[in-house]
């Protein structure tokens, strides 16, 4: 092995060594400051590079959060990647809602429109309590056979529960096969019988009143949403002497005059984040007859029951917009119980099919 020669060359004097030692730090500092910073190696192709986050301008309004939707009801606690909670609706607002639907078995075509003033009860950020209000609305229903218009009082103490009470004026035009009166609940009010009655001139115009109490209850477990919508009716229509009942196409019931009826829709659906809804709807309707209307016999008319698939799609949700949440829907309910739609007049293989379009919007909003 050759030993390293660590002797200092003879031409480097001690004086020169001291001078070099004094200026060495300055030379290193200048060399480092003059050299460019190291350039990182290029990223592999296909890996995007995110720009640095932009700080909001002082005083600039932030993005408006979307309006509360059904999917947020009873949602789980927000995780580290969950979006921030949505703000409650404005303290004062005027909203409108519209629905147009067509139906077969029984046949029907209807447009419903509602304009409501709503006042928020309290401010809360949670999904279960955020959408609350009291209000008053004007509603109108129009079809080729009848119209219904009136006033509705609303109370929504929390997102999960809505209660309404309405008083409406009802008018039948005498078109198609409506309205026909009957002496009791044992009569044949099938589609075929009513067409024969219309051919004989038994349908006629009529007016009356209808009071409605309605309750809607919501729940959610994961992506599964449960909804129950029940309405309780009292009706009184101008009938001829000796007539105690009449058929209404809206509820597909033989209604007792100056009597009560109940309808209830129950939905269990899967709600996706894209706005698609698919599930099952069960519908029950029942009219309550007194002894004179039944003539002492059993009630053969109800309750009526149907079950079938329900699908819907909401195209977008823009909070505060006058035209918002446009939604198309389709429901096919197979009759499990009905006096005339389970084979006696209409085949049970023929379901009730309803399809339509609805939207809502905010005409005015202010804190």
VMD Tcl script that draws the C-alpha trace (Angstrom):
set ca {
  {0.00 0.00 0.00}
  {1.33 3.47 -0.88}
  {1.06 5.99 1.90}
  {-0.63 9.28 1.01}
  {1.71 12.24 0.88}
  {0.06 14.83 3.10}
  {3.00 17.21 3.12}
  {2.27 20.80 2.20}
  {3.97 21.87 -1.07}
  {6.99 24.02 -0.55}
  {5.54 26.89 -2.59}
  {2.62 27.32 -0.14}
  {3.90 29.48 2.65}
  {2.23 29.83 6.07}
  {1.27 33.38 5.18}
  {-0.60 32.20 2.06}
  {-2.35 29.48 4.06}
  {-3.67 32.01 6.53}
  {-4.93 34.23 3.67}
  {-6.75 31.31 1.93}
  {-8.39 30.24 5.21}
  {-9.72 33.76 5.75}
  {-11.34 34.14 2.33}
  {-12.62 30.53 1.91}
  {-16.04 31.10 3.59}
  {-16.68 34.17 1.44}
  {-15.89 32.24 -1.75}
  {-18.21 29.36 -0.80}
  {-21.05 31.78 0.02}
  {-20.69 33.60 -3.31}
  {-20.56 30.33 -5.21}
  {-23.74 29.02 -3.59}
  {-25.67 32.25 -4.16}
  {-24.66 32.35 -7.81}
  {-25.65 28.73 -8.57}
  {-29.29 28.10 -9.65}
  {-31.61 26.12 -7.32}
  {-31.85 22.43 -7.97}
  {-34.51 21.45 -10.49}
  {-36.65 18.48 -9.46}
  {-36.87 15.62 -11.92}
  {-39.85 15.71 -14.27}
  {-42.99 13.84 -13.21}
  {-43.95 10.72 -15.14}
  {-46.42 11.28 -17.91}
  {-50.06 11.13 -16.85}
  {-49.60 12.47 -13.28}
  {-51.43 15.84 -12.97}
  {-49.90 18.65 -11.00}
  {-52.38 20.57 -8.85}
  {-52.01 24.35 -8.69}
  {-51.61 25.97 -5.29}
  {-54.89 26.85 -3.59}
  {-56.26 30.31 -4.32}
  {-57.00 32.50 -1.32}
  {-60.39 34.22 -1.44}
  {-60.48 37.94 -1.92}
  {-61.42 39.96 1.10}
  {-65.08 40.90 0.89}
  {-65.85 38.60 -2.05}
  {-68.95 36.44 -1.55}
  {-68.32 32.74 -1.19}
  {-70.05 30.04 -3.23}
  {-73.63 29.39 -2.27}
  {-74.25 25.92 -0.91}
  {-76.88 23.74 -2.63}
  {-80.33 23.58 -1.16}
  {-81.10 20.74 1.24}
  {-82.14 17.54 -0.49}
  {-83.73 14.36 0.74}
  {-80.41 12.48 0.75}
  {-79.14 14.59 3.64}
  {-81.96 13.68 6.01}
  {-80.57 11.85 9.05}
  {-77.10 11.75 7.44}
  {-74.19 10.37 9.44}
  {-71.72 12.60 11.26}
  {-69.39 14.44 8.91}
  {-66.03 12.75 8.44}
  {-62.71 14.35 7.53}
  {-63.61 14.28 3.81}
  {-67.30 15.20 4.18}
  {-68.50 18.55 2.77}
  {-69.31 21.33 5.22}
  {-72.91 21.42 6.49}
  {-75.36 23.30 4.30}
  {-76.79 26.60 5.53}
  {-80.49 26.81 6.37}
  {-82.92 28.41 3.90}
  {-83.60 32.15 4.08}
  {-85.64 33.51 6.98}
  {-88.35 34.87 4.64}
  {-89.11 33.36 1.27}
  {-91.78 32.86 -1.36}
  {-91.63 29.55 -3.20}
  {-93.65 27.79 -5.87}
  {-94.12 24.15 -6.86}
  {-95.62 22.59 -9.97}
  {-96.48 19.01 -10.93}
  {-98.01 17.66 -14.15}
  {-98.94 13.98 -14.33}
  {-100.80 11.56 -16.59}
  {-102.28 8.26 -15.38}
  {-104.02 5.14 -16.68}
  {-106.14 2.61 -14.75}
  {-107.82 4.85 -13.75}
  {-107.46 7.42 -16.52}
  {-106.38 10.89 -15.42}
  {-104.51 14.06 -16.36}
  {-103.73 16.70 -13.77}
  {-101.66 19.82 -13.11}
  {-100.97 21.03 -9.56}
  {-99.55 24.46 -8.75}
  {-98.77 25.98 -5.35}
  {-97.36 29.35 -4.25}
  {-96.37 29.66 -0.59}
  {-94.93 32.23 1.78}
  {-92.70 30.55 4.37}
  {-91.05 31.84 7.54}
  {-88.15 29.93 9.09}
  {-88.83 28.92 12.71}
  {-85.23 28.74 13.91}
  {-81.71 28.51 12.53}
  {-79.96 25.14 12.68}
  {-77.15 23.55 10.67}
  {-78.01 19.86 11.08}
  {-79.73 18.11 8.17}
  {-82.55 16.78 10.37}
  {-83.50 20.25 11.68}
  {-82.26 22.72 9.07}
  {-85.29 22.93 6.76}
  {-88.05 24.18 9.08}
  {-90.78 26.75 8.57}
  {-94.38 27.82 8.97}
  {-96.29 29.25 6.06}
  {-99.45 29.76 4.10}
  {-100.03 28.74 0.50}
  {-102.51 29.06 -2.35}
  {-102.97 25.87 -4.35}
  {-104.73 25.05 -7.61}
  {-105.40 21.69 -9.26}
  {-106.68 21.48 -12.83}
  {-107.80 18.50 -14.89}
  {-110.19 17.95 -17.81}
  {-112.80 16.62 -15.37}
  {-112.52 18.98 -12.38}
  {-110.69 21.80 -10.65}
  {-109.75 22.36 -7.01}
  {-108.39 25.57 -5.50}
  {-107.95 26.73 -1.92}
  {-105.72 27.81 0.93}
  {-103.21 25.62 2.76}
  {-101.55 26.26 6.13}
  {-98.10 24.67 6.52}
  {-96.02 23.70 9.56}
  {-92.63 22.02 9.26}
  {-91.05 21.83 12.73}
  {-88.07 19.86 11.38}
  {-86.84 18.49 8.07}
  {-88.33 15.08 8.78}
  {-91.94 16.15 9.41}
  {-94.37 18.31 7.42}
  {-97.96 19.00 8.47}
  {-100.55 20.85 6.36}
  {-104.24 21.71 6.56}
  {-106.20 22.93 3.56}
  {-109.71 24.02 2.63}
  {-110.60 23.83 -1.06}
  {-113.41 24.57 -3.44}
  {-114.05 21.67 -5.86}
  {-115.89 21.87 -9.17}
  {-116.78 19.08 -11.61}
  {-117.41 20.17 -15.20}
  {-119.72 17.30 -16.16}
  {-117.18 16.24 -18.80}
  {-116.08 12.67 -19.49}
  {-118.16 10.49 -17.10}
  {-117.97 12.75 -14.05}
  {-119.78 13.54 -11.80}
  {-122.28 10.77 -11.09}
  {-124.12 10.33 -7.80}
  {-125.18 7.02 -6.21}
  {-127.74 6.06 -3.53}
  {-125.38 3.79 -1.56}
  {-121.96 2.12 -1.48}
  {-123.13 -1.15 -3.06}
  {-123.49 0.25 -6.59}
  {-121.34 -0.60 -9.60}
  {-118.94 2.34 -10.08}
  {-116.50 0.51 -12.36}
  {-115.02 2.27 -15.40}
  {-117.40 0.39 -17.70}
  {-120.45 1.25 -15.59}
  {-119.54 4.93 -15.44}
  {-119.07 5.03 -19.22}
  {-122.52 3.54 -19.63}
  {-123.90 6.09 -17.18}
  {-122.32 8.93 -19.14}
  {-123.85 7.57 -22.33}
  {-127.23 7.76 -20.58}
  {-126.57 11.36 -19.50}
  {-126.09 10.66 -15.79}
  {-122.93 12.76 -15.49}
  {-123.48 16.40 -14.60}
  {-121.66 19.49 -13.26}
  {-121.40 19.83 -9.49}
  {-119.59 21.89 -6.88}
  {-118.54 21.29 -3.32}
  {-115.85 21.69 -0.67}
  {-112.98 19.49 0.39}
  {-110.97 19.76 3.61}
  {-107.61 17.99 3.81}
  {-105.23 17.21 6.68}
  {-101.86 15.92 5.47}
  {-98.72 14.63 7.14}
  {-95.38 13.64 5.59}
  {-92.68 11.78 7.51}
  {-89.13 11.10 6.26}
  {-86.30 8.83 7.38}
  {-82.96 7.67 6.03}
  {-80.63 4.73 6.69}
  {-77.52 5.00 4.52}
  {-78.65 5.48 0.90}
  {-82.14 4.09 1.69}
  {-84.85 6.71 2.17}
  {-88.25 5.97 3.71}
  {-91.20 8.31 3.21}
  {-94.81 8.16 4.37}
  {-97.39 10.61 3.00}
  {-100.91 10.39 4.46}
  {-103.98 12.58 3.79}
  {-107.34 12.62 5.57}
  {-110.29 14.15 3.66}
  {-113.76 15.46 4.37}
  {-115.88 16.17 1.29}
  {-119.29 17.62 0.63}
  {-120.65 17.87 -2.93}
  {-124.00 19.06 -4.31}
  {-125.81 15.77 -4.98}
  {-129.42 15.05 -5.87}
  {-131.99 13.94 -3.34}
  {-131.43 10.34 -2.29}
  {-127.77 10.28 -3.39}
  {-125.26 9.52 -0.65}
  {-122.02 8.88 -2.54}
  {-120.09 9.86 -5.68}
  {-116.96 8.65 -7.45}
  {-113.88 10.88 -7.63}
  {-111.11 10.03 -10.09}
  {-108.42 11.79 -8.03}
  {-108.45 9.13 -5.30}
  {-110.18 6.34 -7.27}
  {-112.74 6.04 -4.48}
  {-116.48 6.04 -4.09}
  {-116.62 8.96 -1.66}
  {-119.34 9.26 1.01}
  {-120.99 12.65 0.75}
  {-120.44 14.61 3.95}
  {-118.03 11.85 4.95}
  {-114.37 10.98 5.30}
  {-111.66 9.17 3.35}
  {-107.96 8.37 3.77}
  {-105.06 7.92 1.35}
  {-101.51 6.87 2.21}
  {-98.39 6.48 0.03}
  {-95.33 4.74 1.51}
  {-92.00 4.76 -0.36}
  {-88.79 2.82 0.24}
  {-86.20 3.99 -2.29}
  {-82.49 4.05 -3.03}
  {-81.26 7.61 -3.48}
  {-78.04 8.12 -5.45}
  {-75.82 11.19 -5.35}
  {-76.46 11.73 -9.08}
  {-80.18 12.44 -8.52}
  {-81.51 9.01 -9.53}
  {-84.15 7.41 -7.29}
  {-85.42 3.83 -7.54}
  {-87.58 1.87 -5.14}
  {-91.06 0.64 -4.28}
  {-94.29 2.50 -3.49}
  {-97.25 1.07 -1.60}
  {-100.54 3.00 -1.82}
  {-103.62 2.46 0.33}
  {-106.96 4.29 0.08}
  {-110.14 3.86 2.08}
  {-113.52 5.57 2.32}
  {-115.48 5.51 5.57}
  {-119.20 4.83 5.05}
  {-121.94 5.13 7.60}
  {-124.62 2.47 8.11}
  {-127.13 4.23 5.85}
  {-124.65 4.34 2.96}
  {-123.73 0.68 3.46}
  {-127.41 -0.32 3.87}
  {-126.36 -2.65 6.67}
  {-124.10 -4.69 4.36}
  {-120.36 -5.21 4.40}
  {-118.04 -2.71 2.78}
  {-116.97 -4.23 -0.53}
  {-115.16 -1.15 -1.82}
  {-112.05 -0.97 0.31}
  {-109.50 -0.48 1.30}
  {-107.77 -0.44 -2.08}
  {-104.10 -1.45 -2.18}
  {-101.46 -1.30 -4.90}
  {-97.70 -1.95 -4.90}
  {-95.13 -1.34 -7.59}
  {-91.83 0.20 -8.67}
  {-91.09 3.91 -8.47}
  {-88.27 5.63 -10.36}
  {-87.37 9.31 -10.65}
  {-84.51 11.50 -11.81}
  {-83.67 15.09 -10.77}
  {-81.61 16.89 -13.42}
  {-80.03 19.58 -11.22}
  {-80.38 21.41 -7.92}
  {-79.54 25.13 -8.01}
  {-80.50 26.77 -4.70}
  {-82.34 30.04 -4.89}
  {-83.26 29.56 -8.56}
  {-86.79 30.25 -9.71}
  {-86.72 27.02 -11.71}
  {-85.10 24.29 -9.65}
  {-85.06 20.53 -9.15}
  {-86.72 19.52 -12.45}
  {-87.69 15.90 -11.93}
  {-89.27 13.20 -14.08}
  {-90.92 10.20 -12.42}
  {-92.70 6.95 -13.23}
  {-94.76 4.71 -10.94}
  {-96.42 1.40 -11.85}
  {-98.65 0.10 -9.05}
  {-100.17 -3.37 -9.36}
  {-103.57 -3.69 -7.73}
  {-103.61 -6.11 -4.81}
  {-107.05 -5.08 -3.58}
  {-109.74 -3.24 -5.55}
  {-113.33 -4.18 -6.16}
  {-113.16 -3.58 -9.93}
  {-109.43 -3.62 -10.86}
  {-108.48 -7.13 -9.81}
  {-110.32 -9.02 -12.55}
  {-114.00 -8.05 -12.22}
  {-113.84 -5.13 -14.69}
  {-110.11 -4.65 -15.40}
  {-107.50 -7.42 -15.43}
  {-105.27 -7.53 -12.36}
  {-102.29 -7.80 -14.73}
  {-102.95 -4.17 -15.71}
  {-101.28 -1.83 -13.19}
  {-101.96 1.78 -12.43}
  {-99.29 3.67 -14.40}
  {-98.49 7.31 -13.60}
  {-95.77 9.45 -15.14}
  {-95.03 13.12 -14.79}
  {-92.76 16.09 -14.33}
  {-92.33 18.42 -11.37}
  {-90.22 21.40 -10.40}
  {-89.96 23.96 -7.65}
  {-88.29 27.32 -7.15}
  {-87.70 30.31 -4.94}
  {-89.41 33.51 -6.12}
  {-88.11 35.60 -3.21}
  {-85.70 35.05 -0.34}
  {-84.31 37.31 2.39}
  {-82.74 36.95 5.82}
}
mol new
graphics top color blue
foreach p $ca { graphics top sphere $p radius 0.5 }
foreach p [lrange $ca 0 end-1] q [lrange $ca 1 end] { graphics top cylinder $p $q radius 0.2 }
display resetview
